[in-house]
Structure formats: structure tokens, C-alpha cells
Amino acid sequence: RTPAGNFKCFKISSDKITYGGISKNKTKIFEWYAINVGLVRMEEYHPNGKLISYKILESLAEDFLLP
């Protein structure tokens, strides 16, 4: 569910690894994709489970889903 509507999605999870000098950080990313729409939601989590950032589809153009 998003402000743009409800979509049937497939969910992909991945690890994001970043290097800063001698430190290495690993976060978990979850992405939801809808066919013929694309990315509708993304969440990134710290290793302790805390939400770091997210993206969510707010709206679609009125003519976006026309055949």
C-alpha cells in the first residue's frame, strides 16, 4: 500500500556494504516492485533493525496506466 494506491508487488532484499576509510558498514535494503510501475517502496535498515531511510510512491500521472 502506498499513497499512490495498492499494488501487487514482488519484494527483493539485499545487503548494502559501504566503506569509509577503515570502517565497513552493512545495511539491509528491502524493495517492492510492481509490474508496469516499477519501484513503489524501498526501506533501508541499520544492522540493529532501526529504519534508516525509505522511499514511497506518492502518486502516478493520470494517464500512466492507459493501454
N, CA and C atoms as an extended XYZ file, in Angstrom:
201
Properties=species:S:1:pos:R:3:atomname:S:1:resname:S:1:resid:I:1 pbc="F F F"
N         0.837       -1.186        0.000 N   ARG     1
C         0.000        0.000        0.000 CA  ARG     1
C         0.875        1.240        0.000 C   ARG     1
N         0.521        2.168       -0.840 N   THR     2
C         1.232        3.448       -0.904 CA  THR     2
C         0.189        4.546       -1.059 C   THR     2
N         0.571        5.807       -0.892 N   PRO     3
C        -0.370        6.895       -1.150 CA  PRO     3
C        -0.841        6.911       -2.611 C   PRO     3
N        -0.064        6.304       -3.519 N   ALA     4
C        -0.442        6.261       -4.933 CA  ALA     4
C        -1.437        5.141       -5.220 C   ALA     4
N        -1.666        4.241       -4.251 N   GLY     5
C        -2.597        3.139       -4.443 CA  GLY     5
C        -2.018        1.823       -3.935 C   GLY     5
N        -2.787        0.767       -4.124 N   ASN     6
C        -2.360       -0.579       -3.732 CA  ASN     6
C        -1.842       -1.314       -4.961 C   ASN     6
N        -0.739       -2.025       -4.797 N   PHE     7
C        -0.119       -2.726       -5.912 CA  PHE     7
C         0.250       -4.142       -5.486 C   PHE     7
N         0.116       -5.087       -6.413 N   LYS     8
C         0.660       -6.426       -6.201 CA  LYS     8
C         2.133       -6.330       -6.549 C   LYS     8
N         2.977       -6.696       -5.602 N   CYS     9
C         4.418       -6.482       -5.763 CA  CYS     9
C         5.216       -7.746       -5.518 C   CYS     9
N         6.436       -7.714       -6.003 N   PHE    10
C         7.409       -8.702       -5.584 CA  PHE    10
C         8.463       -7.951       -4.774 C   PHE    10
N         8.983       -8.622       -3.731 N   LYS    11
C         9.892       -7.997       -2.779 CA  LYS    11
C        11.301       -8.546       -2.973 C   LYS    11
N        12.260       -7.641       -3.003 N   ILE    12
C        13.663       -8.013       -3.129 CA  ILE    12
C        14.396       -7.492       -1.903 C   ILE    12
N        15.209       -8.352       -1.303 N   SER    13
C        16.040       -7.909       -0.185 CA  SER    13
C        17.508       -8.045       -0.585 C   SER    13
N        18.305       -7.102       -0.123 N   SER    14
C        19.731       -7.120       -0.439 CA  SER    14
C        20.509       -6.461        0.691 C   SER    14
N        21.802       -6.684        0.686 N   ASP    15
C        22.701       -6.051        1.641 CA  ASP    15
C        23.459       -4.940        0.938 C   ASP    15
N        23.586       -3.806        1.615 N   LYS    16
C        24.353       -2.679        1.092 CA  LYS    16
C        25.589       -2.541        1.970 C   LYS    16
N        26.759       -2.625        1.358 N   ILE    17
C        28.013       -2.515        2.089 CA  ILE    17
C        28.727       -1.244        1.636 C   ILE    17
N        29.062       -0.395        2.594 N   THR    18
C        29.790        0.839        2.297 CA  THR    18
C        31.081        0.854        3.104 C   THR    18
N        32.103        1.439        2.520 N   TYR    19
C        33.405        1.538        3.158 CA  TYR    19
C        33.732        3.004        3.381 C   TYR    19
N        34.155        3.329        4.593 N   GLY    20
C        34.567        4.689        4.926 CA  GLY    20
C        35.898        4.636        5.643 C   GLY    20
N        36.977        4.798        4.889 N   GLY    21
C        38.301        4.685        5.499 CA  GLY    21
C        38.557        3.239        5.899 C   GLY    21
N        38.740        3.014        7.192 N   ILE    22
C        38.988        1.649        7.653 CA  ILE    22
C        37.718        0.956        8.154 C   ILE    22
N        36.604        1.676        8.159 N   SER    23
C        35.363        1.077        8.653 CA  SER    23
C        34.513        0.536        7.499 C   SER    23
N        33.732       -0.460        7.816 N   LYS    24
C        32.847       -1.101        6.854 CA  LYS    24
C        31.455       -1.141        7.476 C   LYS    24
N        30.456       -0.654        6.748 N   ASN    25
C        29.084       -0.650        7.246 CA  ASN    25
C        28.210       -1.505        6.343 C   ASN    25
N        27.318       -2.269        6.955 N   LYS    26
C        26.411       -3.136        6.208 CA  LYS    26
C        24.984       -2.846        6.641 C   LYS    26
N        24.140       -2.503        5.673 N   THR    27
C        22.726       -2.269        5.952 CA  THR    27
C        21.893       -3.228        5.106 C   THR    27
N        20.641       -3.383        5.482 N   LYS    28
C        19.716       -4.273        4.774 CA  LYS    28
C        18.721       -3.398        4.020 C   LYS    28
N        18.490       -3.740        2.752 N   ILE    29
C        17.552       -2.984        1.923 CA  ILE    29
C        16.437       -3.912        1.454 C   ILE    29
N        15.208       -3.414        1.541 N   PHE    30
C        14.036       -4.112        1.031 CA  PHE    30
C        13.383       -3.217       -0.016 C   PHE    30
N        13.093       -3.797       -1.191 N   GLU    31
C        12.471       -3.045       -2.277 CA  GLU    31
C        11.244       -3.800       -2.762 C   GLU    31
N        10.180       -3.062       -3.035 N   TRP    32
C         8.947       -3.636       -3.574 CA  TRP    32
C         8.729       -3.072       -4.973 C   TRP    32
N         8.563       -3.977       -5.940 N   TYR    33
C         8.356       -3.601       -7.337 CA  TYR    33
C         7.008       -4.109       -7.818 C   TYR    33
N         6.310       -3.272       -8.587 N   ALA    34
C         5.044       -3.658       -9.210 CA  ALA    34
C         5.254       -3.699      -10.721 C   ALA    34
N         4.703       -4.728      -11.359 N   ILE    35
C         4.814       -4.859      -12.813 CA  ILE    35
C         4.130       -3.665      -13.477 C   ILE    35
N         4.742       -3.138      -14.508 N   ASN    36
C         4.283       -1.974      -15.273 CA  ASN    36
C         4.314       -0.665      -14.486 C   ASN    36
N         4.870       -0.684      -13.281 N   VAL    37
C         5.001        0.540      -12.491 CA  VAL    37
C         6.464        0.743      -12.113 C   VAL    37
N         7.104       -0.278      -11.546 N   GLY    38
C         8.483       -0.172      -11.094 CA  GLY    38
C         8.544       -0.125       -9.586 C   GLY    38
N         9.538        0.543       -9.056 N   LEU    39
C         9.740        0.626       -7.613 CA  LEU    39
C         8.609        1.418       -6.971 C   LEU    39
N         7.932        0.819       -5.976 N   VAL    40
C         6.870        1.533       -5.279 CA  VAL    40
C         7.234        1.813       -3.809 C   VAL    40
N         8.221        1.072       -3.287 N   ARG    41
C         8.650        1.301       -1.908 CA  ARG    41
C        10.065        0.754       -1.718 C   ARG    41
N        10.850        1.439       -0.868 N   MET    42
C        12.185        0.990       -0.516 CA  MET    42
C        12.413        1.350        0.945 C   MET    42
N        12.999        0.408        1.708 N   GLU    43
C        13.341        0.658        3.103 CA  GLU    43
C        14.774        0.194        3.346 C   GLU    43
N        15.536        0.989        4.094 N   GLU    44
C        16.910        0.635        4.445 CA  GLU    44
C        17.028        0.584        5.963 C   GLU    44
N        17.600       -0.523        6.479 N   TYR    45
C        17.686       -0.752        7.913 CA  TYR    45
C        19.128       -0.894        8.393 C   TYR    45
N        19.409       -0.310        9.541 N   HIS    46
C        20.681       -0.470       10.245 CA  HIS    46
C        20.757       -1.911       10.742 C   HIS    46
N        21.956       -2.455       10.959 N   PRO    47
C        22.067       -3.831       11.460 CA  PRO    47
C        21.300       -4.097       12.766 C   PRO    47
N        21.046       -3.055       13.556 N   ASN    48
C        20.286       -3.245       14.796 CA  ASN    48
C        18.773       -3.264       14.562 C   ASN    48
N        18.361       -3.132       13.292 N   GLY    49
C        16.942       -3.194       12.947 CA  GLY    49
C        16.242       -1.847       12.842 C   GLY    49
N        16.949       -0.764       13.115 N   LYS    50
C        16.345        0.571       13.063 CA  LYS    50
C        16.256        1.063       11.615 C   LYS    50
N        15.087        1.595       11.250 N   LEU    51
C        14.877        2.145        9.909 CA  LEU    51
C        15.762        3.373        9.721 C   LEU    51
N        16.562        3.366        8.644 N   ILE    52
C        17.465        4.487        8.343 CA  ILE    52
C        16.808        5.438        7.352 C   ILE    52
N        16.265        4.872        6.261 N   SER    53
C        15.654        5.706        5.231 CA  SER    53
C        14.616        4.891        4.473 C   SER    53
N        13.751        5.603        3.769 N   TYR    54
C        12.758        4.924        2.944 CA  TYR    54
C        12.316        5.828        1.798 C   TYR    54
N        11.786        5.220        0.766 N   LYS    55
C        11.169        5.914       -0.368 CA  LYS    55
C         9.824        5.260       -0.565 C   LYS    55
N         8.820        6.052       -0.945 N   ILE    56
C         7.500        5.506       -1.188 CA  ILE    56
C         6.854        6.272       -2.335 C   ILE    56
N         6.157        5.555       -3.194 N   LEU    57
C         5.494        6.173       -4.333 CA  LEU    57
C         4.315        6.997       -3.842 C   LEU    57
N         4.333        8.280       -4.140 N   GLU    58
C         3.286        9.196       -3.687 CA  GLU    58
C         2.141        9.318       -4.685 C   GLU    58
N         2.468        9.317       -5.980 N   SER    59
C         1.405        9.480       -6.979 CA  SER    59
C         1.895        9.007       -8.347 C   SER    59
N         0.931        8.779       -9.223 N   LEU    60
C         1.195        8.442      -10.624 CA  LEU    60
C         0.481        9.472      -11.490 C   LEU    60
N         1.017        9.741      -12.657 N   ALA    61
C         0.344       10.625      -13.603 CA  ALA    61
C        -0.992        9.992      -13.988 C   ALA    61
N        -2.017       10.806      -14.228 N   GLU    62
C        -3.357       10.287      -14.532 CA  GLU    62
C        -3.359        9.331      -15.722 C   GLU    62
N        -2.532        9.594      -16.719 N   ASP    63
C        -2.527        8.764      -17.921 CA  ASP    63
C        -1.468        7.663      -17.881 C   ASP    63
N        -0.830        7.456      -16.728 N   PHE    64
C         0.285        6.498      -16.639 CA  PHE    64
C        -0.138        5.071      -16.975 C   PHE    64
N        -1.304        4.642      -16.526 N   LEU    65
C        -1.731        3.250      -16.695 CA  LEU    65
C        -2.642        3.029      -17.897 C   LEU    65
N        -2.727        3.989      -18.792 N   LEU    66
C        -3.551        3.793      -20.000 CA  LEU    66
C        -2.916        2.751      -20.900 C   LEU    66
N        -3.724        1.957      -21.613 N   PRO    67
C        -3.162        0.916      -22.519 CA  PRO    67
C        -2.408        1.500      -23.683 C   PRO    67
